[in-house]
């Protein structure tokens, strides 16, 4: 084994017996979990906070802060994948053209001015598929009421979201701690800084919108991060966080095989209740909206099924299991639609208006 691989596998850890948000002790929910996605060495436990108004999940032990970058040497952000919609422009792909037509019709998203009237006509199919439509709406739905201004994406990876938002009219800035992903984003011409949010020292009220798309679960100090986001947001600005939902129907069905756990990279996993607790602690509760959503749920369920049955996250599955997973996903969407606390979806949405 070469030194680079040795560094990747050897991760130092520290005990974290108390909740990172409220400080209460937690019970072991899952013991001796393995990294089945990227093969990090070690056995990892997940705790659940015992406080009635919290219920947070977190890793114990947790990687020490200085070793966390080692967990991402083989991560998804290193894949230089072009946006699916943009990559299929000009190809007679009916489904893709319908997606572009939907975004053009609803949000005036016009990549290269290539969306035709026929594409908009095709998009009508999505108005009959609300659970599929959720994938397309993100993040357009949450930002559509804002005038286009300065947008920061924390954890921008190779720049896929920056590309989409810039096409939509935003002036984009990225922040990415991983040097490989950073180089890919910069090669596309984006203004991307290296490092974490707390060390970048952006000026006060620098941005009209801040996006963290499946980044928050990788952060070990959520209170400080939220406080910094509030500081650098302009008045009437918006903070949008998406993160796995620990109370999702998928987690209930698949338990320790649920894809959203992703030990040891997912340091903290939230629920509607624990995110509300966090918002209260940082003084955001009065202007924060927190709920779960069905976006991406079918992919999470498929990977969870593969982890349970084949011990890997990607494997060919038959039509019957696919059909059953579609039923679970649709059931979660319906339950979420009619439940008061909206806690069944695979993805948690946190929206703060300053």
Secondary structure, 3 states (H helix, E strand, C coil): CCHHHHHHHCCCEECCCECCCCCCEEEEEEEEECCCCCCCCCCEEEEEECCCCCCCEEECCEECHHHHHHHHCCCHHHCCCCCHHHHCCCCCCHHHHHHHHHHHHHHCCCHHHCCCHHHHHHHHHHHHCHHHHHHHHCCHHHHCCCCCCEEEEECCCCCHHHHHHHHHCCEEEEEECCHHHHHHHHHCCCCEEECCHHHHCCCCCCEEEEEEECCHHHCCCHHHHHHHHHHHEEEEEEEEEEEEECCCHHHHHHHHHCCCCCCCCCCEEECHHHHHHHHHHCCCHHHEEEEEECCCHHHHHHHHHHHHHHCCCCCCCCHHHHHHHHHHHHHHHHHHHHCCCCCCCCEEEEEEEC
